[in-house]
Structures are given as C-alpha cells and as structure tokens.
Amino acid sequence: MIRFEPSIADDLPRIAEWIDADGDHRGRMEPNWWLDGTVLSCCAKDDNGPVMYLRMDREGDRARMHIQFAPEKQVSKMRVASAIIDGIPRMVETMANFGFKALVFDSISSPLINFMTKKMGFIWAGGDDYLRPF
C-alpha cells in the first residue's frame, strides 16, 4: 500500500536528482517548488521507498496534481503503475473531502496519458489537461 508522507527539506537532494533526470522538468522546475503546494505536497512511498513526489494546488473547484516521477533506473514502471493504481483513488477521496469536484493534471507523455485515461478514469479536458471528476 502506498503511503503519502509530507515532502520535507531532507527530500530536496532526491527531488533535485529526479528533476535533473526528467527531460520535461529539467531546467523548468526547482526542487523547493515540490515542498509548498497550496493544498499539499507529499512523497508517495511503497515498501521499497519513494516512488514519486506530488504537489496539489487549488484551481477553483479542482485540485491540480503535479507529479515528479523517479528515474526509471531507480523505480520501475511496475512500481509507478502500482502506486498510481493504489494512490489515485485515495487522493480522489482526500481531495473530495477537501471540497474539490475534480482532479486535473497536464501531460504530454503518451504512456502516462493512456494509462490515466484507460485505467484511472481521467478524460481529456482540453490542451494538455486531463480531468478526473468526482
């Protein structure tokens, strides 16, 4: 089962390493940004350790989800998929309890988009945004 633990300053070296290994985030993101979401910032961990960092920001009645994935050499796609399958329903429930009506994320990654739309109930919301209403 995935555990969501608050992102803390001790996570910054790992976050910086993961950003540097991420072609889309490299040069666009700073590690500190992952510590101060307007709703929450956390690390999703499984029994083997950190899988991804999440930042949730308020956008009206939606919670925008940002994800920093680990490099594949550190965390397999299977661990990531398992974390998403376990974690998204729990994140939806948490965000609904905060009063949000939907979870939204943006991506240009075809494998991620396909997984999130086919397996996790997200729908295209225009541009690069994908929405999971609840």
Phi, psi and omega in degrees: 000139179285138173249138175256116180241141181305139174288136183228169182303328178297341179279346188304317178299319178294315179301315179300317179297316181292322177298315182299331180273356184257109183302329180280326184267336182304129178081352180249340186235149175250143181305319182301333181302330182282000181258351190225055174295151181289340176251308176194161173223130184208167174249128175270123183236142171252192182295343180262358178122196183298138179246319181197160172252143179237145172228129180245128180236146179282131172224084183063236180267013178246150171254118178273125182259125173249141183230131170248108179278153173287156172299144183299333179292342178259325183225119183293157176301328179296318177296320179297312180300316178298319179296319179293314181300319179281320190277324184298313179301323179289324177291321176302313180298316179297313181293324175297321178294334175279355178099004178284157180253348182198158173248135181227145174216161175241146179200154171241006181275110181303315179299318179294315180301313180300316180297312184292326181278321183277329185251333190245005173082014177279149177234154178295134184241010181106145181059231178258012184267144177229136192238139173239095179288154173213000000 
